[in-house]
Amino acid sequence: MKLKRELGLFEATFYGIGVILGAGIFALIGPAAGVVGNGLWVSFLVGAIVASFTDLSYAELSTMFPHAAAEYVFIHKAYGSKFLAFLISWLIVFAGIVSIATVALGFSGYFVDLVGKFFTVTIAENTFIILTALALIAILSFVNFLGIKESSHLNIILTAIEIFGLLVVIVLGLQHFGRVNYFEAQNGIKGILSATTLVFFAYLGFEDIANIAEETKNPRKNISRAFIYALLFTTLIYILVSISAVSLADWQDLASSPAPLAFAASKVMGETSYIIISITALFATLGTVLCLLVIISRMLYGMSKEKSLPWQLSLVDYKTRTPWAAIIATMIFSFVFVLPSRIEIVASMTSLVSFITFAVVNLSLIWLRFTMPKMKRPFKTPINIGNFPVLAFLGMACCSLMIFQFNSILILFGIGIVALGAVSYFVIEKFI
């Protein structure tokens, strides 16, 4: 049984916006400001440029192969290697599940903080945070099961509330525009690039639009547009928010604050703004967890259909037309990783995995331009020399360069995840 096509261009675009405009902007703007200073917006701009090269590659590939488990399909079609396709998909699923757990904990932190302002909580704070995160994942997994249309409607509401909260920060900050030198970059170019590796996490999610292609109407047309619209909108919001944040508060204070955007807004509106932004962060993290649960479950479903995972994960509910087995698996694996951790570490790890994935996906597009030159491409990336896609090459080069901006411990950890994926592949191939 196939998944049901319920999403139009608007819903697909909002899925992209919802997963991009997530917890990253609320949590990472402080640590990034500590690295780069008042030139924070430049790091967001660099991140957007790097993301745009890969965004366009995904847009072209998704119109060629509009399937769930998009990256698996792209790489398998390009190189004919089931092993390489599995490894890249393994990295994506691993990073996605860890992100679900981490963002759910981020929600719990804001929730417990707000509850504590109005009620007396007798349970230990750490226990309350973990239980809340588990409950959130379970509830949103049920919403995921109810149907893609229901998930989409909830995502639109959550994203709209989040956009409103970010607009509050922007409006407050623009009243103080010009207070600092916005081209002053702490630690120079190195600081800008180091901050970019952090804030790039805030852009992650544009690639996930590809994994809802099987549930999107007219995917060969709408998916490519959703990629472009989602990234353009979020880039504009991020740049304005980062300028506003350093206009409202000193970058040193932002760096030391656990809730930097709420702190920045409180410089003008006091405690009221702190509560408003904290509530906005709640909805932002809700939306991110929901989108990630949808995307990772579709990834598992698609890999199962490609016979790279146990066939049971491709089971679809007759009534809701959602991949119920993959949804349950995503929920259970996310439960396992609900352990308190610093979001900066998870963000860096996720960004590293994404840069590896994006480099391979861009190379896939280049390869397919020459191995399948006559295949129909409803959308084609601009700026080409014959069949050679210049932007895909720039995307591959930028992502490869960014990999070496991470510290050696994270790179070794990434190698360990790849090795674990290789072992898992041969176990699955031999015994399942």
C-alpha positions in Angstrom: 0.0 0.0 0.0 1.3 3.4 -1.0 1.4 6.6 1.1 -1.4 9.2 0.4 -0.7 12.4 -1.5 -2.1 15.1 0.7 0.3 18.0 0.6 0.3 21.0 -1.8 3.1 23.5 -2.3 2.0 25.6 0.7 2.1 22.6 3.1 5.4 21.3 1.7 7.0 24.7 2.0 5.8 25.0 5.6 7.2 21.6 6.4 10.6 23.0 5.3 10.2 26.2 7.2 8.9 24.4 10.2 11.9 22.0 10.5 14.5 24.8 9.6 13.0 27.4 12.0 13.5 25.1 15.0 15.3 25.1 18.2 18.6 26.1 16.6 18.0 29.8 16.4 16.8 30.0 20.0 19.7 28.0 21.5 22.7 28.5 19.2 22.6 32.3 18.5 24.3 32.8 21.9 27.2 30.4 21.5 27.7 31.6 17.9 27.7 35.3 19.0 30.5 34.3 21.5 32.6 33.1 18.6 32.0 35.8 16.0 30.7 38.9 17.9 28.6 41.6 16.2 29.3 40.1 12.8 26.9 37.2 13.7 24.7 37.9 10.7 27.6 37.3 8.3 27.9 33.7 9.6 24.2 33.2 9.0 24.6 34.6 5.4 27.6 32.3 4.8 25.6 29.4 6.1 22.7 30.3 3.8 25.0 30.5 0.7 26.6 27.1 1.5 23.1 25.6 2.1 21.7 27.1 -1.1 24.1 25.2 -3.4 23.0 21.9 -1.8 19.4 23.1 -1.6 19.3 23.5 -5.4 20.9 20.1 -5.9 18.2 18.5 -3.8 15.6 20.3 -5.8 16.8 18.9 -9.0 17.3 15.4 -7.7 13.9 15.3 -6.0 12.2 16.1 -9.3 14.1 13.2 -10.9 13.4 10.7 -8.1 10.4 11.9 -6.0 10.6 9.1 -3.3 10.8 8.7 0.4 14.4 7.9 1.7 15.5 10.5 -0.8 19.2 10.4 -0.1 19.3 6.6 -0.3 17.6 6.7 -3.7 19.8 9.6 -5.1 23.1 7.8 -4.1 21.9 4.4 -5.2 20.8 5.7 -8.6 24.1 7.6 -9.0 26.7 5.0 -8.0 24.7 1.7 -8.0 26.2 1.1 -4.6 23.7 -0.1 -2.0 26.4 0.0 0.7 27.3 3.6 0.1 23.6 4.6 0.0 23.0 2.7 3.3 25.9 4.4 5.0 24.8 7.9 4.1 21.2 7.1 5.1 22.5 5.6 8.3 24.2 8.9 9.1 21.0 10.9 8.4 18.8 8.6 10.5 21.3 8.6 13.4 21.6 12.4 13.4 17.9 12.8 13.1 17.0 10.5 16.0 19.6 12.2 18.2 18.2 15.6 17.2 14.7 14.5 18.0 15.7 13.5 21.6 17.8 16.6 22.1 15.2 19.1 20.8 12.6 17.3 22.9 14.8 17.9 26.0 15.1 21.5 24.9 11.3 21.7 24.9 11.3 20.1 28.4 13.8 22.6 29.7 11.6 25.6 28.6 8.5 23.9 29.8 9.8 23.1 33.3 11.2 26.6 33.6 7.8 28.1 32.7 5.8 25.7 34.9 8.2 26.5 37.8 7.2 30.2 37.5 3.6 29.5 38.2 3.4 26.2 40.1 5.3 24.2 42.7 6.8 21.1 41.3 7.6 18.3 43.8 9.3 15.9 41.4 13.1 16.2 40.8 13.8 18.6 38.0 16.0 16.3 35.9 13.4 13.5 36.2 10.6 15.9 35.2 12.6 17.1 32.1 13.2 13.5 30.9 9.6 12.4 31.5 8.3 15.4 29.7 10.6 14.8 26.7 9.4 11.1 26.5 5.8 12.2 26.7 6.3 14.8 24.0 7.9 12.2 21.6 5.0 9.7 22.3 2.2 12.3 21.7 3.8 13.7 18.5 4.4 10.2 17.2 0.7 9.5 17.6 0.0 12.7 15.6 2.4 11.4 13.0 0.4 8.2 12.8 -2.9 10.0 12.4 -2.0 11.2 9.0 0.3 13.5 7.0 -2.5 16.0 6.6 -3.1 16.2 10.4 0.7 16.5 11.0 0.9 19.3 8.4 -2.0 21.3 9.9 -0.4 21.2 13.3 3.0 22.1 11.9 1.5 25.2 10.1 0.0 26.4 13.4 3.2 25.8 15.4 5.4 27.4 12.7 3.1 30.5 12.5 3.4 31.0 16.2 7.2 30.7 16.0 7.4 33.2 13.2 5.3 35.7 15.3 7.8 35.3 18.2 10.8 35.9 16.0 9.1 38.9 14.4 8.7 40.4 17.9 12.5 40.1 18.3 13.1 41.7 14.9 10.7 44.6 15.5 12.3 45.3 19.0 15.8 45.1 17.5 15.2 47.4 14.5 14.3 50.2 16.9 18.0 50.0 18.1 19.5 49.4 14.6 22.9 51.0 14.3 23.9 50.6 17.9 26.9 48.5 17.0 29.3 47.8 14.1 27.7 44.9 12.3 30.9 44.1 10.4 33.0 43.7 13.5 33.9 40.0 13.6 35.5 38.6 16.7 38.4 36.4 15.6 38.1 37.5 12.0 37.4 35.1 9.1 38.2 32.1 11.3 35.6 33.2 13.8 33.0 33.7 11.0 33.7 30.2 9.7 33.7 28.6 13.1 30.4 30.3 13.9 29.0 29.1 10.6 29.7 25.5 11.6 27.4 26.1 14.6 24.6 28.2 12.9 24.5 25.8 10.0 22.6 23.5 12.3 19.8 26.1 12.2 19.5 25.7 8.4 19.3 21.9 8.5 15.9 20.6 7.5 15.7 22.0 4.0 16.9 18.6 2.7 14.0 16.8 4.6 11.5 18.2 2.1 12.7 15.6 -0.3 11.4 12.8 2.0 7.8 13.9 1.8 7.8 13.7 -2.0 5.6 10.6 -2.0 3.0 12.5 0.0 3.1 15.7 -2.0 0.8 16.4 -4.9 2.6 17.0 -8.2 6.0 16.4 -6.6 8.0 17.0 -9.7 6.8 20.6 -9.7 6.0 21.4 -6.1 9.0 19.9 -4.3 11.6 22.0 -6.1 9.7 25.2 -5.4 9.3 24.2 -1.7 13.1 23.9 -1.4 13.7 27.4 -2.8 10.9 29.2 -0.9 11.7 27.6 2.5 15.4 28.5 2.4 14.8 32.1 1.1 12.2 32.8 3.8 14.3 31.3 6.7 17.5 33.1 5.6 15.7 36.4 5.7 14.4 35.7 9.2 17.7 34.5 10.5 19.7 37.5 9.3 17.1 40.0 10.7 17.0 38.1 14.0 20.8 38.0 14.4 21.1 41.7 13.6 18.3 42.5 16.1 19.9 40.3 18.8 23.2 42.1 18.9 21.4 45.5 18.6 19.4 44.7 21.8 22.2 43.2 23.9 26.0 42.9 23.9 27.3 39.8 22.2 29.2 38.9 25.3 25.9 38.8 27.3 24.2 36.8 24.6 27.0 34.3 24.7 26.6 33.7 28.4 22.8 33.5 28.5 21.0 30.1 28.5 18.1 31.8 26.6 19.8 34.4 24.4 16.8 35.6 22.4 14.6 35.9 25.4 17.4 37.8 27.2 17.8 40.1 24.2 14.1 40.9 24.1 13.9 41.4 27.9 16.3 44.3 27.6 13.3 46.3 26.2 10.2 44.5 27.4 11.4 43.0 30.7 9.9 39.8 32.1 6.9 39.9 29.7 9.1 39.4 26.7 11.1 36.6 28.4 7.8 34.7 28.9 6.7 35.5 25.3 9.9 34.2 23.7 10.1 31.2 26.0 6.5 30.2 24.9 7.6 30.8 21.3 10.6 28.5 21.9 8.2 25.8 23.2 6.2 25.9 19.9 9.4 26.0 17.9 10.7 22.9 19.5 7.3 21.2 19.2 7.3 21.9 15.5 10.9 20.7 15.0 10.3 17.4 16.9 7.1 16.8 14.9 8.8 17.4 11.5 11.8 15.3 12.4 9.5 12.4 13.5 7.7 12.6 10.2 10.9 12.8 8.1 12.9 10.0 9.9 10.0 7.6 9.8 9.6 8.2 6.1 13.4 7.6 5.7 13.1 4.2 7.5 10.0 3.4 5.4 11.8 4.3 2.1 14.9 2.3 3.0 12.7 -0.7 3.9 11.0 -0.4 0.5 14.4 -0.4 -1.1 15.1 -3.7 0.8 17.9 -2.1 2.8 16.1 -2.5 6.1 13.6 -5.2 7.4 10.5 -5.3 5.3 8.2 -4.8 8.3 9.3 -1.1 8.4 7.5 -0.5 5.1 4.1 -1.5 6.5 1.4 1.1 6.0 -1.8 1.5 8.0 -4.9 0.9 5.8 -6.9 3.7 7.3 -4.4 6.5 8.0 -2.0 5.6 5.1 1.0 6.3 7.3 4.0 4.0 7.8 3.0 2.8 11.3 5.9 0.4 11.9 8.5 3.0 10.9 6.8 5.6 13.1 6.9 3.2 16.1 10.6 2.4 15.4 11.5 6.1 15.2 9.7 6.8 18.5 11.4 3.9 20.3 14.9 4.8 19.1 14.3 8.4 20.1 13.4 7.3 23.6 16.8 5.6 23.9 18.7 8.9 23.3 16.7 11.0 25.7 19.7 11.8 27.9 20.6 15.4 29.0 23.3 16.8 26.6 24.5 20.2 25.5 22.7 21.3 22.3 26.0 22.9 20.9 27.6 19.4 20.9 24.7 17.8 19.2 24.4 20.6 16.7 28.1 20.3 15.8 27.8 16.5 15.4 24.6 16.9 13.3 26.3 19.6 11.2 29.3 17.3 10.6 27.1 14.4 9.4 25.1 16.8 7.2 28.2 18.2 5.5 29.4 14.7 4.7 25.9 13.8 3.3 25.6 17.0 1.3 29.1 16.6 -0.2 28.1 13.1 -1.5 24.6 14.3 -2.7 26.2 17.1 -4.7 28.6 14.7 -6.2 25.7 12.5 -7.1 24.1 15.3 -9.1 27.3 15.9 -11.0 27.7 12.2 -11.7 24.1 11.8 -12.9 24.4 14.7 -15.3 26.9 12.6 -17.2 25.6 9.1 -16.7 21.9 10.0 -17.2 22.0 13.1 -19.4 18.7 12.5 -21.2 16.7 11.8 -18.1 13.8 14.3 -17.7 14.6 17.0 -15.1 11.5 19.2 -14.4 13.8 21.5 -12.4 17.5 22.1 -13.3 20.0 24.0 -11.2 21.1 27.2 -12.8 24.7 28.1 -14.0 25.9 25.1 -16.0 28.9 24.5 -18.3 27.5 22.0 -20.7 26.2 19.2 -18.5 28.5 20.3 -15.6 26.5 21.9 -12.7 28.7 24.6 -11.3 26.6 25.2 -8.2 26.6 21.5 -7.3 30.4 21.5 -7.6 30.6 24.6 -5.3 28.3 22.9 -2.9 30.5 19.8 -2.8 33.6 21.9 -2.3 32.1 24.1 0.4 30.7 21.1 2.4 34.1 19.3 2.1 35.9 22.4 3.3 33.5 22.8 6.3 34.2 19.3 7.4 37.7 20.3 8.4 36.4 23.2 10.5 35.4 20.7 13.2 37.7 19.5 16.0 39.4 16.1 15.8 37.3 14.5 18.5 34.1 15.2 16.5 35.7 13.9 13.3 36.8 10.7 15.1 33.3 10.3 16.5 31.9 10.7 13.0 34.3 8.0 11.8 33.0 5.8 14.6 29.4 6.3 13.5 30.3 5.4 10.0 32.1 2.2 11.2 29.0 1.2 13.2 26.8 1.8 10.1 29.1 -0.5 8.1 28.8 -3.3 10.6 25.0 -2.8 10.8 24.8 -3.1 7.0 26.6 -6.4 6.8 24.5 -7.8 9.8 21.3 -6.8 8.1 22.4 -8.2 4.7 23.4 -11.5 6.2 20.7 -12.2 8.9 17.6 -10.1 7.9 
